[in-house]
Amino acid sequence: MMGAERRSMVMTDDEKRMTAYHEAGHAIVSINETASDPIHKATIIPRGRALGMVMRLPERDNYSYHRDKMHANLAVSMGGRVAEEIIFGHDKVSSGASSDIQYATDLARNMVTKWGMSDKLGPLQYESSHEGYLGMGQTQRLMAGEETNKLIDAEIRSLVEGAHARATEVLTTQRDKLELLAEALLEYETLSGEDITELMESGKLDRPDQPSGPARPVGTGSVGVPKAGKRFSGGGEAPQGA
């Protein structure tokens, strides 16, 4: 479901570390959004065009899309970008969030123009999509007044910026968990939802086998992580068998 692994793709230690914090940012925000789908798996192994991924899966079939889940998904989509800002600073933010930004913008636009989720614009449809040749469609504004267009754009911006602010609040207050999860991803490369839950609750992770990935770079955060072994502990506990 996540696509074929691209283990032949060579990533520098800096790129792996950036990816680990980016994906950890998505995951920590998701955990703190009650309307978000549960995490199935997080990985920093490149798949498809992505350098890493956090996959969330619904617990049952969904036939409608509720407002609270839309806001949760907006916040989760901003989590990767915000993690980069917090850990690496404004000047070191990467282009890795481009697909997240596209997703958030498209979702916010649909909320405002198609699903009536803007209090200022009301339950009206402002845009219509038309299928075109070979599936290439286009979107047309139904109400194209200058003031209406400005208000639509302002509402879309407000939703995305609000999601960015929510992700910033979560990751700033839970930076210790952000660093813990990022270091665990660098150690093991792929974590299941159960692994992440165990790590968040106990601060450590017991795995049946030793990590098989390449040696991780030494992190600069406050969390001590063993380079290899069966047990990962945020408190710097020695690994079993080390």
Residue frames as a rotation matrix with the C-alpha (Angstrom) as fourth column:
MET 1
0.558 0.830 0.000 0.00
0.830 -0.558 0.000 0.00
0.000 0.000 -1.000 0.00
MET 2
0.612 -0.393 -0.686 2.88
0.086 -0.829 0.552 2.36
-0.786 -0.397 -0.474 0.70
GLY 3
0.835 -0.336 -0.437 4.70
-0.522 -0.230 -0.821 1.52
0.175 0.913 -0.367 -2.53
ALA 4
0.732 -0.613 -0.299 7.89
0.527 0.786 -0.322 -0.40
0.432 0.078 0.898 -3.21
GLU 5
0.703 -0.576 -0.417 10.91
0.202 -0.401 0.894 0.38
-0.682 -0.713 -0.166 -1.06
ARG 6
0.846 -0.511 0.154 13.76
0.010 -0.273 -0.962 2.21
0.534 0.815 -0.226 -2.81
ARG 7
0.829 -0.550 -0.103 16.66
0.217 0.147 0.965 0.94
-0.515 -0.822 0.241 -0.72
SER 8
0.149 -0.800 0.581 19.01
0.989 0.135 -0.067 1.60
-0.024 0.585 0.811 -3.63
MET 9
0.606 0.124 0.786 18.36
0.276 -0.959 -0.061 5.34
0.746 0.253 -0.616 -3.21
VAL 10
-0.267 -0.814 -0.516 21.34
0.879 0.014 -0.477 6.86
0.395 -0.581 0.712 -1.40
MET 11
0.752 0.485 0.446 20.46
0.212 -0.819 0.533 9.46
0.624 -0.307 -0.719 1.23
THR 12
-0.359 -0.878 0.318 22.97
-0.056 -0.319 -0.946 11.46
0.932 -0.358 0.066 3.22
ASP 13
-0.580 0.087 -0.810 22.90
0.785 0.324 -0.528 11.37
0.216 -0.942 -0.257 7.01
ASP 14
-0.919 0.241 -0.312 21.53
-0.106 -0.913 -0.393 14.92
-0.380 -0.329 0.865 7.03
GLU 15
-0.542 0.750 -0.379 18.72
-0.655 -0.094 0.750 13.96
0.527 0.655 0.542 4.65
LYS 16
-0.331 0.401 -0.854 17.81
0.413 0.875 0.251 10.93
0.848 -0.270 -0.456 6.76
ARG 17
-0.755 0.007 -0.656 17.75
0.637 -0.229 -0.736 13.03
-0.155 -0.973 0.169 9.91
MET 18
-0.847 0.481 -0.227 15.58
-0.510 -0.855 0.094 15.67
-0.149 0.195 0.969 8.24
THR 19
-0.385 0.715 -0.583 13.20
-0.384 0.451 0.806 12.97
0.839 0.534 0.101 7.00
ALA 20
-0.521 0.145 -0.841 13.02
0.661 0.692 -0.291 11.34
0.540 -0.707 -0.456 10.43
TYR 21
-0.838 0.208 -0.504 11.99
0.275 -0.637 -0.720 14.59
-0.471 -0.742 0.477 12.13
HIS 22
-0.736 0.590 -0.332 9.58
-0.657 -0.504 0.561 15.42
0.163 0.631 0.758 9.30
GLU 23
-0.278 0.645 -0.711 7.74
-0.058 0.728 0.683 12.10
0.959 0.232 -0.165 9.61
ALA 24
-0.630 0.025 -0.776 7.88
0.751 0.272 -0.601 12.22
0.196 -0.962 -0.190 13.41
GLY 25
-0.935 0.296 -0.193 6.18
-0.230 -0.925 -0.303 15.62
-0.268 -0.239 0.933 13.21
HIS 26
-0.399 0.819 -0.412 3.30
-0.603 0.105 0.791 14.17
0.691 0.564 0.452 11.23
ALA 27
-0.279 0.265 -0.923 2.97
0.388 0.910 0.144 11.28
0.878 -0.318 -0.357 13.68
ILE 28
-0.835 -0.076 -0.545 3.04
0.548 -0.210 -0.810 13.33
-0.053 -0.975 0.217 16.91
VAL 29
-0.785 0.607 -0.128 0.37
-0.610 -0.792 -0.018 15.74
-0.113 0.064 0.992 15.62
SER 30
-0.292 0.687 -0.665 -1.75
-0.404 0.542 0.737 12.80
0.867 0.484 0.119 14.47
ILE 31
-0.536 0.027 -0.844 -1.55
0.629 0.679 -0.378 11.21
0.562 -0.734 -0.381 17.93
ASN 32
-0.849 0.124 -0.513 -2.80
0.348 -0.598 -0.722 14.46
-0.396 -0.792 0.464 19.46
GLU 33
-0.637 0.700 -0.322 -5.72
-0.766 -0.529 0.365 14.91
0.085 0.479 0.874 17.06
THR 34
-0.511 0.458 0.728 -8.60
-0.296 0.701 -0.649 12.78
-0.807 -0.547 -0.223 18.32
ALA 35
0.567 0.805 -0.174 -10.37
-0.414 0.096 -0.905 12.85
-0.712 0.586 0.387 14.95
SER 36
-0.065 -0.683 -0.728 -7.30
-0.998 0.037 0.054 11.60
-0.010 0.730 -0.684 13.07
ASP 37
0.817 0.239 -0.525 -7.16
-0.325 0.943 -0.076 8.03
0.477 0.233 0.848 11.79
PRO 38
0.759 -0.555 0.340 -4.78
-0.184 0.318 0.930 5.79
-0.625 -0.769 0.139 13.80
ILE 39
0.118 -0.826 -0.551 -1.21
-0.983 -0.176 0.053 5.40
-0.141 0.536 -0.833 12.57
HIS 40
0.986 0.168 -0.020 -0.55
-0.168 0.956 -0.242 2.11
-0.022 0.242 0.970 10.77
LYS 41
0.437 -0.893 0.109 3.15
0.874 0.450 0.183 2.58
-0.213 0.015 0.977 10.01
ALA 42
0.889 -0.309 -0.337 5.87
-0.337 -0.941 -0.028 5.23
-0.309 0.139 -0.941 9.84
THR 43
0.529 -0.730 0.434 9.02
0.763 0.633 0.135 4.84
-0.373 0.260 0.891 7.78
ILE 44
0.471 -0.464 -0.750 12.02
-0.448 -0.858 0.249 6.81
-0.760 0.219 -0.612 6.56
ILE 45
-0.478 -0.521 0.707 12.76
0.386 0.598 0.702 4.30
-0.789 0.609 -0.084 3.81
PRO 46
-0.612 0.244 -0.752 12.09
-0.646 -0.704 0.297 6.02
-0.457 0.667 0.588 0.45
ARG 47
-0.412 0.567 0.713 9.01
0.595 0.760 -0.261 4.70
-0.690 0.317 -0.651 -1.34
GLY 48
0.517 0.577 0.632 7.86
0.854 -0.298 -0.426 5.97
-0.058 0.760 -0.647 -4.71
ARG 49
0.157 -0.412 0.898 8.59
0.381 -0.813 -0.440 9.69
0.911 0.412 0.029 -4.83
ALA 50
0.832 0.236 0.503 8.48
-0.335 -0.509 0.793 10.09
0.443 -0.828 -0.345 -1.05
LEU 51
-0.258 -0.966 0.033 11.60
-0.483 0.099 -0.870 10.06
0.837 -0.240 -0.492 1.16
GLY 52
-0.997 0.046 -0.065 9.48
0.080 0.513 -0.854 8.86
-0.006 -0.857 -0.515 4.08
MET 53
-0.367 0.930 -0.008 5.86
-0.271 -0.098 0.958 8.34
0.890 0.354 0.288 5.02
VAL 54
-0.888 0.313 0.337 3.38
-0.267 0.246 -0.932 8.10
-0.375 -0.917 -0.135 7.86
MET 55
-0.664 0.684 -0.303 0.45
-0.098 0.323 0.941 5.90
0.742 0.654 -0.147 6.84
ARG 56
-0.745 0.553 0.373 -2.83
-0.489 -0.072 -0.869 6.24
-0.454 -0.830 0.324 8.70
LEU 57
-0.818 0.497 -0.290 -5.69
0.086 0.603 0.793 3.83
0.569 0.624 -0.536 8.17
PRO 58
-0.223 0.816 0.533 -9.34
-0.889 -0.395 0.233 4.24
0.401 -0.422 0.813 9.20
GLU 59
-0.806 -0.051 0.589 -10.74
-0.429 0.736 -0.524 1.69
-0.407 -0.675 -0.615 11.63
ARG 60
-0.131 0.797 0.589 -13.84
0.514 0.563 -0.647 1.21
-0.848 0.218 -0.484 9.48
ASP 61
-0.443 0.063 0.894 -15.24
0.872 -0.202 0.446 2.21
0.209 0.977 0.035 6.10
ASN 62
-0.481 0.255 -0.839 -16.07
0.281 -0.861 -0.423 5.90
-0.830 -0.439 0.343 5.90
TYR 63
-0.156 0.523 0.838 -18.80
0.988 0.093 0.126 7.25
-0.012 0.847 -0.531 3.65
SER 64
0.809 0.326 0.489 -18.67
0.348 -0.936 0.049 10.88
0.474 0.130 -0.871 4.69
TYR 65
-0.266 -0.963 0.035 -16.00
0.744 -0.228 -0.628 13.35
0.613 -0.141 0.777 5.74
HIS 66
0.632 0.620 -0.464 -16.65
0.764 -0.399 0.508 15.27
0.130 -0.676 -0.726 8.95
ARG 67
0.776 -0.259 0.574 -15.47
-0.129 -0.957 -0.259 18.78
0.617 0.127 -0.777 9.79
ASP 68
0.753 -0.511 0.414 -13.42
-0.525 -0.089 0.846 17.72
-0.396 -0.855 -0.335 12.82
LYS 69
0.484 -0.584 0.652 -11.54
0.545 0.784 0.298 15.16
-0.685 0.211 0.697 10.72
MET 70
0.679 -0.222 0.700 -10.86
0.576 -0.430 -0.695 17.77
0.455 0.875 -0.164 8.05
HIS 71
0.764 -0.394 0.511 -9.27
-0.537 -0.827 0.164 20.07
0.358 -0.400 -0.844 10.62
ALA 72
0.644 -0.545 0.537 -7.30
-0.197 0.560 0.805 17.15
-0.739 -0.625 0.253 12.07
ASN 73
0.535 -0.428 0.728 -5.96
0.796 0.544 -0.265 16.23
-0.283 0.721 0.632 8.62
LEU 74
0.768 -0.266 0.583 -4.98
0.104 -0.846 -0.523 19.84
0.632 0.462 -0.622 7.99
ALA 75
0.712 -0.505 0.488 -2.99
-0.688 -0.366 0.627 19.94
-0.138 -0.782 -0.608 11.23
VAL 76
0.563 -0.497 0.660 -1.33
0.191 0.855 0.482 16.56
-0.804 -0.146 0.577 10.55
SER 77
0.696 -0.281 0.660 -0.34
0.701 0.067 -0.710 17.67
0.156 0.957 0.244 7.06
MET 78
0.703 -0.429 0.567 1.47
-0.314 -0.903 -0.294 20.68
0.638 0.029 -0.770 8.56
GLY 79
0.944 -0.265 0.199 3.27
-0.117 0.297 0.948 18.57
-0.310 -0.917 0.250 11.18
GLY 80
0.494 -0.800 0.342 6.25
0.861 0.504 -0.064 17.69
-0.122 0.326 0.938 8.98
ARG 81
0.215 -0.367 0.905 6.95
0.446 -0.788 -0.425 21.28
0.869 0.495 -0.006 7.97
VAL 82
0.761 0.134 0.635 6.57
-0.424 -0.638 0.643 22.53
0.491 -0.759 -0.428 11.52
ALA 83
0.876 -0.482 0.029 8.95
0.318 0.620 0.718 19.87
-0.364 -0.619 0.696 12.86
GLU 84
0.196 -0.821 0.536 11.60
0.919 -0.036 -0.392 21.05
0.341 0.570 0.747 10.40
GLU 85
0.338 -0.014 0.941 11.08
0.002 -1.000 -0.016 24.65
0.941 0.007 -0.338 11.52
ILE 86
0.926 0.088 0.367 11.40
-0.357 -0.117 0.927 23.77
0.125 -0.989 -0.077 15.22
ILE 87
0.751 -0.633 0.185 14.42
0.428 0.681 0.594 21.48
-0.502 -0.368 0.783 14.93
PHE 88
0.007 -0.818 0.575 16.43
0.987 0.099 0.128 22.96
-0.162 0.566 0.808 12.08
GLY 89
-0.377 -0.131 -0.917 15.31
0.277 -0.961 0.023 26.59
-0.884 -0.245 0.398 11.96
HIS 90
0.529 0.718 -0.453 13.69
-0.122 -0.464 -0.878 28.83
-0.840 0.519 -0.158 9.35
ASP 91
0.192 -0.530 -0.826 16.62
-0.927 -0.374 0.025 28.83
-0.322 0.761 -0.563 6.92
LYS 92
-0.818 -0.571 0.070 16.95
-0.534 0.798 0.279 25.03
-0.215 0.190 -0.958 6.86
VAL 93
0.107 0.917 0.383 13.32
-0.323 0.397 -0.859 24.17
-0.940 -0.032 0.339 6.04
SER 94
-0.817 -0.488 0.307 13.31
0.049 0.472 0.880 21.82
-0.575 0.734 -0.361 3.04
SER 95
-0.530 0.615 -0.585 11.09
-0.839 -0.279 0.467 21.33
0.124 0.738 0.663 0.02
GLY 96
-0.973 0.056 -0.223 9.97
0.068 0.997 -0.046 17.98
0.220 -0.060 -0.974 1.44
ALA 97
-0.567 0.806 -0.171 6.64
0.286 -0.003 -0.958 19.43
-0.773 -0.592 -0.228 2.54
SER 98
-0.862 0.204 -0.464 5.54
-0.490 -0.574 0.656 20.35
-0.133 0.793 0.595 -1.00
SER 99
-0.626 0.666 -0.406 3.02
0.151 0.615 0.774 17.51
0.765 0.423 -0.485 -1.28
ASP 100
-0.466 0.442 -0.766 1.76
0.877 0.112 -0.468 18.25
-0.121 -0.890 -0.440 2.25
ILE 101
-0.702 0.163 -0.693 1.21
-0.045 -0.982 -0.184 21.90
-0.710 -0.098 0.697 1.35
GLN 102
-0.833 0.407 -0.374 -0.58
-0.428 -0.048 0.902 20.91
0.349 0.912 0.215 -1.85
TYR 103
-0.531 0.646 -0.549 -2.83
0.620 0.738 0.269 18.51
0.578 -0.197 -0.791 0.06
ALA 104
-0.489 0.318 -0.812 -3.65
0.723 -0.374 -0.581 21.07
-0.489 -0.871 -0.048 2.75
THR 105
-0.809 0.156 -0.567 -4.40
-0.339 -0.911 0.234 23.79
-0.480 0.381 0.790 0.21
ASP 106
-0.749 0.546 -0.375 -6.66
-0.205 0.346 0.915 21.52
0.630 0.763 -0.147 -1.85
LEU 107
-0.453 0.583 -0.675 -8.49
0.830 0.552 -0.080 20.33
0.326 -0.596 -0.734 1.27
ALA 108
-0.570 0.206 -0.796 -8.99
0.422 -0.757 -0.498 23.87
-0.705 -0.620 0.344 2.57
ARG 109
-0.877 0.243 -0.414 -10.20
-0.472 -0.592 0.653 25.02
-0.086 0.769 0.634 -0.86
ASN 110
-0.602 0.686 -0.408 -12.78
0.206 0.628 0.751 22.23
0.771 0.368 -0.519 -0.99
MET 111
-0.481 0.407 -0.776 -13.92
0.868 0.094 -0.488 23.02
-0.125 -0.908 -0.399 2.54
VAL 112
-0.625 0.167 -0.762 -14.54
0.052 -0.966 -0.254 26.64
-0.779 -0.198 0.595 1.59
THR 113
-0.662 0.247 -0.707 -15.83
-0.710 -0.508 0.487 26.38
-0.239 0.825 0.512 -1.99
LYS 114
-0.541 0.421 -0.729 -17.62
-0.385 0.646 0.659 23.01
0.748 0.637 -0.188 -2.16
TRP 115
-0.415 0.311 -0.855 -18.54
0.607 0.794 -0.006 21.72
0.677 -0.522 -0.519 1.29
GLY 116
0.367 0.672 0.643 -19.82
0.024 -0.698 0.715 24.88
0.930 -0.247 -0.272 2.98
MET 117
0.379 -0.304 -0.874 -17.31
0.880 0.411 0.239 24.72
0.287 -0.860 0.423 5.85
SER 118
-0.773 -0.593 0.226 -16.68
0.507 -0.791 -0.342 28.46
0.382 -0.150 0.912 6.04
ASP 119
-0.154 0.732 -0.663 -18.79
0.873 -0.213 -0.438 30.45
-0.463 -0.647 -0.607 8.49
LYS 120
-0.439 -0.078 -0.895 -18.11
-0.067 -0.991 0.119 33.67
-0.896 0.113 0.430 6.60
LEU 121
-0.842 0.054 -0.536 -19.11
-0.538 -0.120 0.834 32.31
-0.019 0.991 0.130 3.19
GLY 122
-0.028 0.935 0.354 -21.90
-0.844 0.168 -0.510 30.02
-0.536 -0.313 0.784 4.30
PRO 123
-0.236 0.011 0.972 -23.22
0.107 0.994 0.015 26.72
-0.966 0.107 -0.236 2.87
LEU 124
0.751 0.420 -0.509 -22.87
-0.413 -0.303 -0.859 27.67
-0.515 0.856 -0.054 -0.77
GLN 125
0.371 -0.635 0.678 -20.95
0.758 0.629 0.174 26.15
-0.537 0.449 0.714 -3.67
TYR 126
0.569 -0.246 -0.785 -18.42
-0.304 -0.950 0.077 28.59
-0.764 0.195 -0.615 -5.10
GLU 127
-0.407 -0.723 -0.558 -16.47
-0.852 0.080 0.518 26.31
-0.330 0.686 -0.648 -7.45
SER 128
0.736 0.616 0.281 -17.39
-0.420 0.741 -0.524 23.53
-0.531 0.268 0.804 -9.85
SER 129
-0.408 -0.900 0.155 -15.08
-0.474 0.354 0.806 20.86
-0.780 0.255 -0.571 -11.28
HIS 130
0.706 0.581 -0.406 -15.43
-0.627 0.245 -0.740 19.50
-0.330 0.776 0.537 -14.81
GLU 131
0.196 -0.606 0.771 -13.85
0.235 0.792 0.563 16.34
-0.952 0.071 0.298 -16.17
GLY 132
0.395 -0.148 -0.907 -11.87
-0.787 -0.563 -0.251 16.86
-0.474 0.813 -0.339 -19.34
TYR 133
0.695 -0.182 -0.695 -9.98
-0.497 0.577 -0.648 14.88
0.519 0.796 0.311 -21.96
LEU 134
0.053 -0.681 -0.730 -8.01
0.199 0.724 -0.661 11.91
0.979 -0.111 0.174 -20.51
GLY 135
0.349 0.203 -0.915 -9.16
0.890 0.233 0.391 12.82
0.292 -0.951 -0.100 -17.03
MET 136
-0.771 -0.635 -0.053 -7.68
0.628 -0.744 -0.227 16.33
0.105 -0.208 0.972 -17.20
GLY 137
0.277 0.960 -0.048 -10.32
0.940 -0.260 0.221 18.46
0.200 -0.107 -0.974 -15.53
GLN 138
-0.684 -0.434 0.586 -10.62
0.309 -0.900 -0.306 22.09
0.660 -0.029 0.750 -14.60
THR 139
-0.285 0.545 -0.788 -12.18
0.920 -0.075 -0.384 24.12
-0.269 -0.835 -0.480 -11.83
GLN 140
-0.463 0.230 0.856 -14.43
0.426 -0.789 0.443 27.08
0.777 0.570 0.267 -12.46
ARG 141
-0.924 0.175 -0.339 -15.52
0.224 -0.471 -0.853 29.76
-0.309 -0.865 0.396 -9.99
LEU 142
-0.257 0.921 0.294 -19.32
0.933 0.157 0.324 30.03
0.252 0.358 -0.899 -9.99
MET 143
0.881 0.446 -0.157 -19.35
0.472 -0.840 0.268 33.32
-0.012 -0.310 -0.951 -8.11
ALA 144
0.073 -0.962 0.264 -16.45
0.978 0.017 -0.210 35.36
0.197 0.273 0.942 -9.40
GLY 145
0.871 0.245 0.427 -17.05
0.169 -0.963 0.209 38.75
0.462 -0.110 -0.880 -7.81
GLU 146
0.022 -0.959 0.281 -13.87
-0.122 -0.282 -0.952 40.51
0.992 -0.014 -0.123 -6.70
GLU 147
-0.114 -0.030 0.993 -14.86
-0.951 -0.287 -0.117 40.71
0.289 -0.957 0.004 -3.05
THR 148
0.851 0.466 0.243 -16.05
-0.512 0.839 0.183 37.09
-0.118 -0.280 0.953 -3.02
ASN 149
0.669 -0.668 -0.325 -12.80
0.203 0.585 -0.785 35.88
0.715 0.459 0.527 -4.55
LYS 150
-0.226 -0.767 0.600 -10.79
-0.474 -0.452 -0.756 37.80
0.851 -0.455 -0.262 -1.96
LEU 151
0.185 0.388 0.903 -12.86
-0.982 0.103 0.156 36.32
-0.033 -0.916 0.400 0.85
ILE 152
0.972 0.134 -0.194 -12.48
-0.165 0.974 -0.156 32.78
0.168 0.184 0.969 -0.54
ASP 153
0.270 -0.953 -0.139 -8.71
0.144 0.183 -0.973 33.16
0.952 0.242 0.187 -0.73
ALA 154
-0.274 -0.348 0.896 -8.59
-0.756 -0.499 -0.425 34.64
0.595 -0.794 -0.126 2.77
GLU 155
0.572 0.576 0.584 -10.63
-0.811 0.505 0.297 31.76
-0.124 -0.643 0.756 4.20
ILE 156
0.858 -0.345 -0.380 -8.41
0.134 0.865 -0.483 29.15
0.495 0.364 0.789 2.54
ARG 157
-0.127 -0.951 0.281 -5.32
-0.103 -0.270 -0.957 30.88
0.987 -0.151 -0.064 3.94
SER 158
-0.022 0.184 0.983 -6.92
-0.948 -0.315 0.038 31.10
0.316 -0.931 0.182 7.38
LEU 159
0.910 0.406 0.086 -7.62
-0.413 0.873 0.260 27.35
0.030 -0.272 0.962 7.48
VAL 160
0.590 -0.751 -0.298 -4.10
0.383 0.585 -0.715 26.37
0.711 0.308 0.633 6.44
GLU 161
-0.295 -0.723 0.624 -2.42
-0.273 -0.562 -0.781 28.89
0.916 -0.400 -0.032 8.74
GLY 162
0.339 0.490 0.803 -4.66
-0.921 0.000 0.388 27.76
0.190 -0.872 0.451 11.60
ALA 163
0.976 -0.030 -0.214 -3.54
0.035 0.999 0.021 24.18
0.213 -0.028 0.977 11.00
HIS 164
0.127 -0.989 0.071 0.09
0.269 -0.034 -0.962 25.34
0.955 0.141 0.262 11.00
ALA 165
-0.198 -0.142 0.970 -0.49
-0.750 -0.615 -0.243 27.09
0.631 -0.775 0.016 14.33
ARG 166
0.765 0.529 0.366 -2.11
-0.643 0.593 0.485 23.97
0.039 -0.606 0.794 15.80
ALA 167
0.767 -0.546 -0.337 0.82
0.378 0.809 -0.450 21.78
0.519 0.217 0.827 14.69
THR 168
-0.151 -0.843 0.516 3.26
-0.076 -0.510 -0.857 24.32
0.986 -0.169 0.013 16.14
GLU 169
0.198 0.314 0.929 1.46
-0.923 -0.260 0.285 24.26
0.331 -0.913 0.238 19.50
VAL 170
0.974 0.227 0.019 1.55
-0.222 0.929 0.295 20.45
0.049 -0.292 0.955 19.67
LEU 171
0.595 -0.789 -0.153 5.17
0.540 0.534 -0.651 20.00
0.595 0.304 0.744 18.61
THR 172
-0.094 -0.612 0.785 6.49
-0.350 -0.718 -0.602 22.84
0.932 -0.331 -0.147 20.75
THR 173
0.293 0.287 0.912 4.90
-0.951 -0.016 0.310 21.48
0.103 -0.958 0.268 23.91
GLN 174
0.837 0.039 0.545 5.83
-0.172 0.966 0.195 17.88
-0.519 -0.257 0.815 23.04
ARG 175
0.507 -0.722 -0.471 9.29
-0.809 -0.210 -0.549 18.41
0.297 0.659 -0.691 21.61
ASP 176
-0.321 -0.646 0.693 10.68
-0.824 0.551 0.133 15.64
-0.468 -0.528 -0.709 23.82
LYS 177
0.233 0.488 0.841 8.34
0.035 0.860 -0.508 13.13
-0.972 0.148 0.184 22.17
LEU 178
0.931 0.033 -0.365 9.18
-0.346 -0.244 -0.906 14.53
-0.119 0.969 -0.216 18.74
GLU 179
0.077 -0.989 -0.129 12.88
-0.982 -0.053 -0.181 13.93
0.172 0.140 -0.975 19.35
LEU 180
-0.270 -0.122 0.955 12.24
-0.548 0.835 -0.049 10.51
-0.792 -0.536 -0.292 20.87
LEU 181
0.613 0.606 0.508 10.25
0.082 0.590 -0.803 9.32
-0.786 0.534 0.312 17.86
ALA 182
0.816 -0.364 -0.449 12.67
-0.567 -0.357 -0.742 10.81
0.110 0.860 -0.498 15.33
GLU 183
-0.211 -0.947 0.242 15.63
-0.971 0.231 0.056 9.08
-0.108 -0.223 -0.969 16.96
ALA 184
-0.080 0.265 0.961 13.70
-0.222 0.935 -0.276 5.79
-0.972 -0.235 -0.016 17.01
LEU 185
0.913 0.408 -0.007 13.01
-0.069 0.137 -0.988 6.15
-0.402 0.903 0.153 13.27
LEU 186
0.402 -0.853 -0.333 16.70
-0.879 -0.258 -0.401 6.74
0.256 0.454 -0.853 12.66
GLU 187
-0.380 -0.545 0.748 17.45
-0.775 0.628 0.063 3.61
-0.504 -0.556 -0.661 14.68
TYR 188
-0.345 0.343 0.873 14.88
0.124 0.939 -0.320 1.24
-0.930 -0.002 -0.367 13.18
GLU 189
-0.983 -0.106 -0.152 13.84
-0.110 -0.326 0.939 3.03
-0.149 0.939 0.308 9.93
THR 190
-0.393 0.905 -0.162 10.29
-0.272 0.055 0.961 1.60
0.878 0.422 0.225 10.08
LEU 191
-0.971 0.163 0.177 7.90
-0.150 0.167 -0.975 1.54
-0.188 -0.972 -0.138 13.06
SER 192
-0.491 0.870 -0.053 4.42
0.619 0.391 0.681 0.10
0.613 0.302 -0.730 13.32
GLY 193
0.087 0.628 0.773 1.55
-0.305 -0.722 0.621 1.91
0.948 -0.290 0.129 14.99
GLU 194
0.885 0.213 -0.413 1.95
0.265 0.499 0.825 -0.43
0.382 -0.840 0.385 17.98
ASP 195
-0.038 -0.977 -0.210 5.66
0.944 0.034 -0.329 0.43
0.329 -0.211 0.921 18.19
ILE 196
-0.519 -0.148 0.842 4.88
0.136 -0.987 -0.090 4.13
0.844 0.068 0.532 18.27
THR 197
0.542 0.785 0.300 2.21
-0.267 -0.177 0.947 3.70
0.796 -0.594 0.114 20.93
GLU 198
0.702 -0.353 -0.619 4.61
0.677 0.602 0.423 1.72
0.223 -0.716 0.662 23.12
LEU 199
-0.352 -0.912 0.210 7.34
0.818 -0.408 -0.404 4.31
0.454 0.030 0.890 22.63
MET 200
-0.277 0.319 0.907 5.04
-0.159 -0.946 0.284 7.23
0.948 -0.065 0.312 23.51
GLU 201
0.728 0.682 0.074 3.66
-0.212 0.121 0.970 5.49
0.652 -0.722 0.233 26.61
SER 202
0.886 -0.380 -0.267 6.83
0.448 0.546 0.709 3.98
-0.123 -0.747 0.653 28.07
GLY 203
0.706 -0.649 -0.283 9.65
-0.626 -0.759 0.179 5.99
-0.331 0.050 -0.942 26.50
LYS 204
-0.477 -0.861 0.175 11.30
-0.641 0.477 0.601 2.82
-0.601 0.175 -0.780 25.21
LEU 205
0.533 0.603 -0.593 10.80
-0.846 0.366 -0.388 0.14
-0.017 0.708 0.706 22.62
ASP 206
-0.232 -0.544 0.807 11.59
-0.407 0.807 0.427 -3.56
-0.883 -0.229 -0.409 22.70
ARG 207
0.409 0.290 -0.865 12.04
-0.912 0.150 -0.381 -5.20
0.020 0.945 0.326 19.31
PRO 208
0.899 0.038 0.437 12.57
-0.143 0.968 0.209 -8.95
-0.415 -0.250 0.875 18.72
ASP 209
0.524 -0.724 0.448 15.51
0.852 0.445 -0.276 -8.54
0.001 0.526 0.850 16.39
GLN 210
-0.221 -0.697 -0.682 18.44
0.505 -0.680 0.531 -6.20
-0.834 -0.227 0.502 16.00
PRO 211
0.589 0.393 -0.706 18.02
-0.314 -0.694 -0.648 -3.31
-0.745 0.604 -0.285 13.54
SER 212
0.298 -0.441 0.846 19.12
0.746 0.661 0.082 -4.31
-0.596 0.607 0.526 10.06
GLY 213
0.930 0.114 0.349 19.49
0.323 -0.706 -0.630 -0.83
0.174 0.699 -0.694 8.60
PRO 214
0.055 -0.959 0.279 22.69
0.510 -0.213 -0.833 1.18
0.858 0.188 0.478 8.26
ALA 215
-0.377 -0.278 -0.884 24.20
0.921 -0.217 -0.325 2.89
-0.102 -0.936 0.338 11.28
ARG 216
0.656 0.706 0.267 22.27
0.716 -0.694 0.075 6.05
0.238 0.143 -0.961 12.06
PRO 217
-0.171 -0.686 0.707 23.88
0.229 -0.726 -0.649 9.48
0.958 0.051 0.281 12.39
VAL 218
-0.572 -0.083 -0.816 24.44
0.819 -0.014 -0.573 10.81
0.037 -0.996 0.076 15.88
GLY 219
0.358 0.810 0.465 21.53
0.703 -0.561 0.436 13.11
0.614 0.171 -0.770 16.76
THR 220
-0.675 -0.583 0.453 21.95
0.202 -0.736 -0.646 16.48
0.710 -0.344 0.614 18.40
GLY 221
0.273 0.876 0.397 18.78
-0.319 -0.307 0.897 16.24
0.908 -0.371 0.196 20.49
SER 222
-0.160 -0.277 0.947 18.53
-0.970 -0.136 -0.203 15.50
0.185 -0.951 -0.247 24.16
VAL 223
0.771 0.547 0.327 17.49
-0.597 0.800 0.068 11.88
-0.224 -0.248 0.943 23.68
GLY 224
-0.363 -0.924 0.119 20.15
-0.842 0.380 0.384 9.18
-0.400 0.039 -0.916 24.02
VAL 225
0.760 0.624 -0.181 19.72
-0.629 0.636 -0.447 6.24
-0.163 0.453 0.876 21.63
PRO 226
0.074 -0.744 0.664 21.78
-0.134 0.652 0.746 3.04
-0.988 -0.144 -0.052 21.40
LYS 227
-0.365 -0.304 -0.880 23.29
-0.870 -0.225 0.439 2.40
-0.332 0.925 -0.183 18.00
ALA 228
-0.318 0.283 -0.905 22.12
-0.497 0.763 0.413 -1.22
0.807 0.581 -0.102 17.94
GLY 229
-0.991 -0.049 0.122 20.37
-0.129 0.544 -0.829 -3.78
-0.026 -0.838 -0.545 20.06
LYS 230
-0.573 0.812 -0.110 16.97
0.693 0.552 0.465 -5.10
0.438 0.190 -0.879 20.93
ARG 231
0.260 0.689 -0.676 15.87
0.944 -0.330 0.026 -2.31
-0.206 -0.645 -0.736 23.24
PHE 232
-0.390 -0.252 0.886 15.45
0.461 -0.886 -0.049 1.36
0.797 0.389 0.462 22.45
SER 233
0.238 0.423 -0.874 15.18
0.970 -0.153 0.190 3.59
-0.053 -0.893 -0.447 25.50
GLY 234
0.554 0.052 0.831 14.78
0.307 -0.941 -0.145 7.34
0.774 0.335 -0.537 25.58
GLY 235
0.961 -0.158 0.226 16.44
-0.272 -0.405 0.873 7.36
-0.046 -0.900 -0.432 28.97
GLY 236
0.205 -0.956 -0.208 19.72
-0.898 -0.099 -0.429 6.03
0.390 0.275 -0.879 27.59
GLU 237
0.519 0.033 0.854 19.23
-0.570 0.757 0.318 2.48
-0.637 -0.652 0.412 28.98
ALA 238
-0.545 -0.824 -0.156 21.79
-0.690 0.335 0.641 0.03
-0.476 0.457 -0.751 27.66
PRO 239
0.193 0.632 -0.751 20.48
-0.928 0.367 0.070 -2.25
0.320 0.683 0.657 24.89
GLN 240
0.666 0.089 0.741 19.99
-0.412 0.872 0.265 -5.90
-0.622 -0.481 0.617 25.60
GLY 241
0.752 -0.391 0.530 22.89
0.576 0.781 -0.242 -7.97
-0.320 0.487 0.813 24.36
ALA 242
0.860 -0.452 0.238 25.11
-0.195 -0.721 -0.665 -4.94
0.472 0.525 -0.708 23.84
